[in-house]
Amino acid sequence: MLLGGGRAHRPASTGSAYTRSGLWAVFMGLLGLLTAFIVVAIRWNDESGVAALGAVASSIGAILSAYFGLQYAASAGEHSRGSTRRRRGR
């Protein structure tokens, strides 16, 4: 709590922080796909391995899409809040 009774605001995050965390998300997704591919190549020799790889790939794709969708929504919300404050201040 602040001594002056004011509210604490989060500092504006830079675009590089979003880029860095986005790159980590993509690299982790690729690592997951590579691991799944290696497991499928070693364990399965029929069509069920391809189906398992497809299930893993679609799950990773859904998680990454949700992550980037939330990042986009958060950044769009920050931009719209700033413009609303400017309009009210007039």
N, CA, C and O atoms as a GROMACS GRO file, in nm:
protein
  360
    1MET      N    1   0.085  -0.117   0.000
    1MET     CA    2   0.000   0.000   0.000
    1MET      C    3   0.089   0.123   0.000
    1MET      O    4   0.193   0.127   0.066
    2LEU      N    5   0.048   0.220  -0.072
    2LEU     CA    6   0.124   0.344  -0.080
    2LEU      C    7   0.090   0.434   0.039
    2LEU      O    8  -0.022   0.434   0.089
    3LEU      N    9   0.188   0.511   0.082
    3LEU     CA   10   0.167   0.600   0.196
    3LEU      C   11   0.072   0.713   0.164
    3LEU      O   12  -0.002   0.759   0.251
    4GLY      N   13   0.072   0.758   0.041
    4GLY     CA   14  -0.013   0.869   0.001
    4GLY      C   15  -0.157   0.829  -0.021
    4GLY      O   16  -0.241   0.915  -0.047
    5GLY      N   17  -0.189   0.703  -0.012
    5GLY     CA   18  -0.325   0.657  -0.032
    5GLY      C   19  -0.362   0.636  -0.177
    5GLY      O   20  -0.475   0.596  -0.207
    6GLY      N   21  -0.271   0.663  -0.268
    6GLY     CA   22  -0.299   0.645  -0.411
    6GLY      C   23  -0.289   0.499  -0.451
    6GLY      O   24  -0.241   0.414  -0.374
    7ARG      N   25  -0.334   0.471  -0.567
    7ARG     CA   26  -0.328   0.333  -0.618
    7ARG      C   27  -0.195   0.312  -0.689
    7ARG      O   28  -0.144   0.400  -0.757
    8ALA      N   29  -0.143   0.193  -0.672
    8ALA     CA   30  -0.018   0.158  -0.741
    8ALA      C   31  -0.051   0.111  -0.882
    8ALA      O   32  -0.142   0.030  -0.901
    9HIS      N   33   0.021   0.161  -0.978
    9HIS     CA   34   0.000   0.122  -1.117
    9HIS      C   35   0.118   0.039  -1.164
    9HIS      O   36   0.232   0.064  -1.127
   10ARG      N   37   0.087  -0.060  -1.246
   10ARG     CA   38   0.194  -0.139  -1.304
   10ARG      C   39   0.266  -0.055  -1.407
   10ARG      O   40   0.202   0.018  -1.483
   11PRO      N   41   0.397  -0.065  -1.412
   11PRO     CA   42   0.467   0.008  -1.518
   11PRO      C   43   0.434  -0.051  -1.654
   11PRO      O   44   0.411  -0.172  -1.666
   12ALA      N   45   0.432   0.032  -1.752
   12ALA     CA   46   0.403  -0.016  -1.889
   12ALA      C   47   0.512  -0.111  -1.932
   12ALA      O   48   0.630  -0.079  -1.927
   13SER      N   49   0.471  -0.229  -1.976
   13SER     CA   50   0.571  -0.326  -2.021
   13SER      C   51   0.610  -0.298  -2.165
   13SER      O   52   0.531  -0.248  -2.245
   14THR      N   53   0.732  -0.331  -2.193
   14THR     CA   54   0.783  -0.303  -2.326
   14THR      C   55   0.746  -0.414  -2.422
   14THR      O   56   0.710  -0.524  -2.380
   15GLY      N   57   0.753  -0.386  -2.548
   15GLY     CA   58   0.724  -0.486  -2.650
   15GLY      C   59   0.825  -0.597  -2.652
   15GLY      O   60   0.792  -0.710  -2.691
   16SER      N   61   0.948  -0.570  -2.610
   16SER     CA   62   1.050  -0.674  -2.612
   16SER      C   63   1.020  -0.784  -2.510
   16SER      O   64   1.056  -0.900  -2.532
   17ALA      N   65   0.955  -0.750  -2.400
   17ALA     CA   66   0.919  -0.853  -2.302
   17ALA      C   67   0.815  -0.947  -2.361
   17ALA      O   68   0.822  -1.068  -2.341
   18TYR      N   69   0.719  -0.892  -2.434
   18TYR     CA   70   0.619  -0.976  -2.500
   18TYR      C   71   0.684  -1.063  -2.607
   18TYR      O   72   0.649  -1.180  -2.623
   19THR      N   73   0.778  -1.006  -2.680
   19THR     CA   74   0.846  -1.080  -2.786
   19THR      C   75   0.928  -1.194  -2.728
   19THR      O   76   0.927  -1.305  -2.780
   20ARG      N   77   0.998  -1.166  -2.619
   20ARG     CA   78   1.081  -1.268  -2.556
   20ARG      C   79   0.996  -1.383  -2.504
   20ARG      O   80   1.030  -1.500  -2.524
   21SER      N   81   0.885  -1.353  -2.436
   21SER     CA   82   0.801  -1.460  -2.384
   21SER      C   83   0.730  -1.534  -2.497
   21SER      O   84   0.705  -1.654  -2.487
   22GLY      N   85   0.698  -1.463  -2.605
   22GLY     CA   86   0.639  -1.530  -2.721
   22GLY      C   87   0.735  -1.626  -2.788
   22GLY      O   88   0.696  -1.735  -2.831
   23LEU      N   89   0.862  -1.585  -2.797
   23LEU     CA   90   0.963  -1.675  -2.854
   23LEU      C   91   0.982  -1.799  -2.767
   23LEU      O   92   0.997  -1.910  -2.819
   24TRP      N   93   0.980  -1.780  -2.636
   24TRP     CA   94   0.991  -1.897  -2.547
   24TRP      C   95   0.872  -1.991  -2.568
   24TRP      O   96   0.890  -2.112  -2.570
   25ALA      N   97   0.753  -1.937  -2.584
   25ALA     CA   98   0.635  -2.020  -2.606
   25ALA      C   99   0.648  -2.098  -2.736
   25ALA      O  100   0.615  -2.217  -2.741
   26VAL      N  101   0.695  -2.033  -2.840
   26VAL     CA  102   0.712  -2.103  -2.969
   26VAL      C  103   0.820  -2.210  -2.958
   26VAL      O  104   0.802  -2.321  -3.009
   27PHE      N  105   0.932  -2.179  -2.894
   27PHE     CA  106   1.038  -2.279  -2.879
   27PHE      C  107   0.993  -2.398  -2.796
   27PHE      O  108   1.028  -2.512  -2.827
   28MET      N  109   0.915  -2.374  -2.692
   28MET     CA  110   0.865  -2.484  -2.610
   28MET      C  111   0.766  -2.569  -2.691
   28MET      O  112   0.765  -2.692  -2.678
   29GLY      N  113   0.684  -2.505  -2.773
   29GLY     CA  114   0.593  -2.580  -2.859
   29GLY      C  115   0.668  -2.666  -2.960
   29GLY      O  116   0.632  -2.781  -2.984
   30LEU      N  117   0.774  -2.609  -3.020
   30LEU     CA  118   0.855  -2.687  -3.114
   30LEU      C  119   0.927  -2.801  -3.044
   30LEU      O  120   0.940  -2.910  -3.100
   31LEU      N  121   0.972  -2.778  -2.922
   31LEU     CA  122   1.037  -2.884  -2.845
   31LEU      C  123   0.938  -2.996  -2.815
   31LEU      O  124   0.973  -3.114  -2.822
   32GLY      N  125   0.816  -2.960  -2.783
   32GLY     CA  126   0.712  -3.061  -2.759
   32GLY      C  127   0.681  -3.140  -2.885
   32GLY      O  128   0.665  -3.262  -2.879
   33LEU      N  129   0.672  -3.071  -2.998
   33LEU     CA  130   0.648  -3.141  -3.125
   33LEU      C  131   0.763  -3.234  -3.162
   33LEU      O  132   0.741  -3.345  -3.210
   34LEU      N  133   0.886  -3.188  -3.140
   34LEU     CA  134   1.002  -3.271  -3.170
   34LEU      C  135   1.005  -3.394  -3.081
   34LEU      O  136   1.036  -3.504  -3.127
   35THR      N  137   0.974  -3.376  -2.954
   35THR     CA  138   0.969  -3.490  -2.861
   35THR      C  139   0.862  -3.589  -2.904
   35THR      O  140   0.885  -3.710  -2.905
   36ALA      N  141   0.744  -3.538  -2.939
   36ALA     CA  142   0.636  -3.626  -2.984
   36ALA      C  143   0.675  -3.699  -3.112
   36ALA      O  144   0.645  -3.818  -3.127
   37PHE      N  145   0.742  -3.631  -3.203
   37PHE     CA  146   0.784  -3.694  -3.328
   37PHE      C  147   0.884  -3.807  -3.301
   37PHE      O  148   0.875  -3.914  -3.361
   38ILE      N  149   0.978  -3.782  -3.210
   38ILE     CA  150   1.077  -3.886  -3.177
   38ILE      C  151   1.010  -4.006  -3.112
   38ILE      O  152   1.042  -4.120  -3.146
   39VAL      N  153   0.918  -3.982  -3.020
   39VAL     CA  154   0.847  -4.093  -2.955
   39VAL      C  155   0.766  -4.172  -3.057
   39VAL      O  156   0.766  -4.296  -3.054
   40VAL      N  157   0.698  -4.102  -3.147
   40VAL     CA  158   0.618  -4.171  -3.250
   40VAL      C  159   0.709  -4.250  -3.343
   40VAL      O  160   0.675  -4.362  -3.381
   41ALA      N  161   0.823  -4.194  -3.381
   41ALA     CA  162   0.915  -4.263  -3.472
   41ALA      C  163   0.972  -4.389  -3.408
   41ALA      O  164   0.995  -4.488  -3.477
   42ILE      N  165   0.994  -4.387  -3.277
   42ILE     CA  166   1.051  -4.503  -3.209
   42ILE      C  167   0.945  -4.607  -3.176
   42ILE      O  168   0.968  -4.726  -3.196
   43ARG      N  169   0.830  -4.565  -3.126
   43ARG     CA  170   0.729  -4.658  -3.073
   43ARG      C  171   0.632  -4.714  -3.178
   43ARG      O  172   0.601  -4.833  -3.176
   44TRP      N  173   0.584  -4.628  -3.269
   44TRP     CA  174   0.479  -4.672  -3.361
   44TRP      C  175   0.532  -4.687  -3.502
   44TRP      O  176   0.612  -4.606  -3.549
   45ASN      N  177   0.486  -4.790  -3.568
   45ASN     CA  178   0.523  -4.812  -3.707
   45ASN      C  179   0.401  -4.822  -3.798
   45ASN      O  180   0.412  -4.868  -3.911
   46ASP      N  181   0.287  -4.780  -3.750
   46ASP     CA  182   0.165  -4.786  -3.830
   46ASP      C  183   0.093  -4.652  -3.827
   46ASP      O  184   0.149  -4.552  -3.782
   47GLU      N  185  -0.031  -4.651  -3.874
   47GLU     CA  186  -0.107  -4.527  -3.886
   47GLU      C  187  -0.144  -4.466  -3.751
   47GLU      O  188  -0.167  -4.345  -3.743
   48SER      N  189  -0.150  -4.545  -3.647
   48SER     CA  190  -0.188  -4.490  -3.516
   48SER      C  191  -0.084  -4.390  -3.465
   48SER      O  192  -0.118  -4.299  -3.389
   49GLY      N  193   0.041  -4.407  -3.505
   49GLY     CA  194   0.145  -4.312  -3.466
   49GLY      C  195   0.121  -4.175  -3.527
   49GLY      O  196   0.144  -4.073  -3.463
   50VAL      N  197   0.076  -4.174  -3.651
   50VAL     CA  198   0.047  -4.047  -3.718
   50VAL      C  199  -0.073  -3.979  -3.651
   50VAL      O  200  -0.075  -3.857  -3.636
   51ALA      N  201  -0.170  -4.059  -3.610
   51ALA     CA  202  -0.286  -4.004  -3.540
   51ALA      C  203  -0.244  -3.945  -3.405
   51ALA      O  204  -0.292  -3.839  -3.365
   52ALA      N  205  -0.155  -4.015  -3.335
   52ALA     CA  206  -0.107  -3.965  -3.206
   52ALA      C  207  -0.029  -3.835  -3.225
   52ALA      O  208  -0.044  -3.742  -3.147
   53LEU      N  209   0.054  -3.829  -3.328
   53LEU     CA  210   0.129  -3.708  -3.356
   53LEU      C  211   0.034  -3.592  -3.391
   53LEU      O  212   0.057  -3.479  -3.350
   54GLY      N  213  -0.070  -3.621  -3.465
   54GLY     CA  214  -0.169  -3.518  -3.497
   54GLY      C  215  -0.242  -3.467  -3.374
   54GLY      O  216  -0.270  -3.348  -3.364
   55ALA      N  217  -0.272  -3.557  -3.281
   55ALA     CA  218  -0.340  -3.515  -3.157
   55ALA      C  219  -0.249  -3.425  -3.074
   55ALA      O  220  -0.294  -3.325  -3.018
   56VAL      N  221  -0.123  -3.461  -3.065
   56VAL     CA  222  -0.029  -3.379  -2.988
   56VAL      C  223  -0.008  -3.244  -3.056
   56VAL      O  224  -0.007  -3.140  -2.990
   57ALA      N  225   0.008  -3.246  -3.188
   57ALA     CA  226   0.033  -3.121  -3.262
   57ALA      C  227  -0.087  -3.026  -3.252
   57ALA      O  228  -0.069  -2.905  -3.238
   58SER      N  229  -0.208  -3.080  -3.259
   58SER     CA  230  -0.325  -2.992  -3.250
   58SER      C  231  -0.341  -2.935  -3.110
   58SER      O  232  -0.383  -2.820  -3.095
   59SER      N  233  -0.307  -3.012  -3.009
   59SER     CA  234  -0.314  -2.960  -2.872
   59SER      C  235  -0.212  -2.848  -2.851
   59SER      O  236  -0.244  -2.745  -2.792
   60ILE      N  237  -0.091  -2.868  -2.899
   60ILE     CA  238   0.012  -2.765  -2.885
   60ILE      C  239  -0.028  -2.640  -2.965
   60ILE      O  240  -0.008  -2.528  -2.918
   61GLY      N  241  -0.083  -2.659  -3.082
   61GLY     CA  242  -0.130  -2.546  -3.162
   61GLY      C  243  -0.241  -2.468  -3.093
   61GLY      O  244  -0.244  -2.345  -3.098
   62ALA      N  245  -0.332  -2.539  -3.028
   62ALA     CA  246  -0.441  -2.472  -2.956
   62ALA      C  247  -0.388  -2.392  -2.837
   62ALA      O  248  -0.433  -2.280  -2.812
   63ILE      N  249  -0.293  -2.449  -2.765
   63ILE     CA  250  -0.236  -2.379  -2.650
   63ILE      C  251  -0.160  -2.254  -2.694
   63ILE      O  252  -0.175  -2.148  -2.634
   64LEU      N  253  -0.080  -2.266  -2.800
   64LEU     CA  254  -0.007  -2.150  -2.850
   64LEU      C  255  -0.101  -2.043  -2.904
   64LEU      O  256  -0.078  -1.924  -2.883
   65SER      N  257  -0.206  -2.084  -2.972
   65SER     CA  258  -0.304  -1.987  -3.023
   65SER      C  259  -0.371  -1.912  -2.909
   65SER      O  260  -0.390  -1.791  -2.916
   66ALA      N  261  -0.407  -1.984  -2.805
   66ALA     CA  262  -0.469  -1.919  -2.689
   66ALA      C  263  -0.371  -1.824  -2.622
   66ALA      O  264  -0.410  -1.714  -2.582
   67TYR      N  265  -0.246  -1.863  -2.611
   67TYR     CA  266  -0.145  -1.777  -2.548
   67TYR      C  267  -0.129  -1.647  -2.626
   67TYR      O  268  -0.132  -1.538  -2.568
   68PHE      N  269  -0.113  -1.658  -2.758
   68PHE     CA  270  -0.096  -1.536  -2.837
   68PHE      C  271  -0.224  -1.455  -2.845
   68PHE      O  272  -0.219  -1.332  -2.857
   69GLY      N  273  -0.339  -1.520  -2.840
   69GLY     CA  274  -0.466  -1.447  -2.836
   69GLY      C  275  -0.480  -1.365  -2.709
   69GLY      O  276  -0.528  -1.252  -2.713
   70LEU      N  277  -0.440  -1.422  -2.596
   70LEU     CA  278  -0.445  -1.349  -2.471
   70LEU      C  279  -0.345  -1.234  -2.470
   70LEU      O  280  -0.375  -1.126  -2.419
   71GLN      N  281  -0.227  -1.256  -2.526
   71GLN     CA  282  -0.128  -1.149  -2.534
   71GLN      C  283  -0.180  -1.034  -2.619
   71GLN      O  284  -0.164  -0.918  -2.584
   72TYR      N  285  -0.242  -1.068  -2.731
   72TYR     CA  286  -0.296  -0.964  -2.820
   72TYR      C  287  -0.410  -0.888  -2.752
   72TYR      O  288  -0.418  -0.766  -2.762
   73ALA      N  289  -0.497  -0.960  -2.684
   73ALA     CA  290  -0.609  -0.895  -2.616
   73ALA      C  291  -0.560  -0.803  -2.505
   73ALA      O  292  -0.615  -0.695  -2.485
   74ALA      N  293  -0.456  -0.846  -2.434
   74ALA     CA  294  -0.402  -0.762  -2.327
   74ALA      C  295  -0.339  -0.635  -2.383
   74ALA      O  296  -0.357  -0.527  -2.328
   75SER      N  297  -0.266  -0.649  -2.493
   75SER     CA  298  -0.203  -0.529  -2.550
   75SER      C  299  -0.308  -0.438  -2.614
   75SER      O  300  -0.294  -0.316  -2.608
   76ALA      N  301  -0.412  -0.494  -2.672
   76ALA     CA  302  -0.518  -0.412  -2.730
   76ALA      C  303  -0.595  -0.340  -2.619
   76ALA      O  304  -0.639  -0.226  -2.638
   77GLY      N  305  -0.613  -0.405  -2.505
   77GLY     CA  306  -0.681  -0.342  -2.393
   77GLY      C  307  -0.601  -0.228  -2.336
   77GLY      O  308  -0.659  -0.126  -2.297
   78GLU      N  309  -0.470  -0.242  -2.329
   78GLU     CA  310  -0.385  -0.133  -2.279
   78GLU      C  311  -0.392  -0.013  -2.371
   78GLU      O  312  -0.395   0.101  -2.324
   79HIS      N  313  -0.393  -0.037  -2.501
   79HIS     CA  314  -0.398   0.074  -2.597
   79HIS      C  315  -0.532   0.146  -2.590
   79HIS      O  316  -0.536   0.269  -2.598
   80SER      N  317  -0.641   0.072  -2.576
   80SER     CA  318  -0.772   0.137  -2.573
   80SER      C  319  -0.793   0.212  -2.443
   80SER      O  320  -0.859   0.316  -2.442
   81ARG      N  321  -0.739   0.162  -2.331
   81ARG     CA  322  -0.752   0.233  -2.204
   81ARG      C  323  -0.679   0.366  -2.209
   81ARG      O  324  -0.728   0.466  -2.155
   82GLY      N  325  -0.565   0.369  -2.271
   82GLY     CA  326  -0.490   0.493  -2.280
   82GLY      C  327  -0.563   0.598  -2.361
   82GLY      O  328  -0.561   0.716  -2.325
   83SER      N  329  -0.627   0.559  -2.470
   83SER     CA  330  -0.700   0.656  -2.552
   83SER      C  331  -0.825   0.704  -2.481
   83SER      O  332  -0.866   0.819  -2.500
   84THR      N  333  -0.888   0.620  -2.398
   84THR     CA  334  -1.005   0.662  -2.324
   84THR      C  335  -0.967   0.766  -2.220
   84THR      O  336  -1.040   0.864  -2.201
   85ARG      N  337  -0.854   0.746  -2.153
   85ARG     CA  338  -0.811   0.844  -2.055
   85ARG      C  339  -0.780   0.978  -2.119
   85ARG      O  340  -0.809   1.083  -2.062
   86ARG      N  341  -0.721   0.976  -2.238
   86ARG     CA  342  -0.690   1.101  -2.306
   86ARG      C  343  -0.819   1.174  -2.343
   86ARG      O  344  -0.826   1.296  -2.332
   87ARG      N  345  -0.920   1.100  -2.388
   87ARG     CA  346  -1.044   1.165  -2.426
   87ARG      C  347  -1.116   1.224  -2.306
   87ARG      O  348  -1.172   1.333  -2.315
   88ARG      N  349  -1.114   1.154  -2.193
   88ARG     CA  350  -1.181   1.205  -2.074
   88ARG      C  351  -1.111   1.328  -2.017
   88ARG      O  352  -1.175   1.413  -1.955
   89GLY      N  353  -0.981   1.336  -2.037
   89GLY     CA  354  -0.904   1.446  -1.982
   89GLY      C  355  -0.928   1.578  -2.054
   89GLY      O  356  -0.889   1.683  -2.003
   90ARG      N  357  -0.991   1.576  -2.170
   90ARG     CA  358  -1.014   1.699  -2.246
   90ARG      C  359  -1.119   1.787  -2.185
   90ARG      O  360  -1.149   1.894  -2.239
   0.00000   0.00000   0.00000
